[in-house]
Amino acid sequence: MKLYKVKVNGKMYEVELEAVEEIKGSLTSSTTETVPKEVKSNGHAVVAPMQGTILKAHVQVGSKVMKGTKLFVLEAMKLENEILAPIDGTILQLLVVPGQKVELNQHLLILG
């Protein structure tokens, strides 16, 4: 995993990318770790319940949320789905931005 800083619409985000390799027509991960290191020690990962596109983020780093607070709007198959906070906490890290396509179980944010 490599950590990169990305500037999107004037805001800086830190993203962690995993290298993948193509072997005989299929993609395989170069590491067996599936949970970012910071999740193990610092918080709870909120994951995408389905693949789709993030339409809107309702929170930012430092936001305090309660269980059930709307975090994101995820568009999948022309339907808008609300992603809600599973627990009370503070947003430690946003891992996606509006307009980004996400996969099933992809980490969206870290909640502490």
Stockholm file with secondary structure:
# STOCKHOLM 1.0

chainA/1-112         MKLYKVKVNGKMYEVELEAVEEIKGSLTSSTTETVPKEVKSNGHAVVAPMQGTILKAHVQVGSKVMKGTKLFVLEAMKLENEILAPIDGTILQLLVVPGQKVELNQHLLILG
#=GR chainA/1-112 SS CEEEEEEETTEEEEEEECCEEEETTEEEESCSCCSCHHHHHHCEEEECSSSEEEEEECCCTTCEECTTCEEEEEEETTEEEEEECSSSEEEEEECCCTTCEECTTCEEEEEC
#=GC SS_cons         CEEEEEEETTEEEEEEECCEEEETTEEEESCSCCSCHHHHHHCEEEECSSSEEEEEECCCTTCEECTTCEEEEEEETTEEEEEECSSSEEEEEECCCTTCEECTTCEEEEEC
//
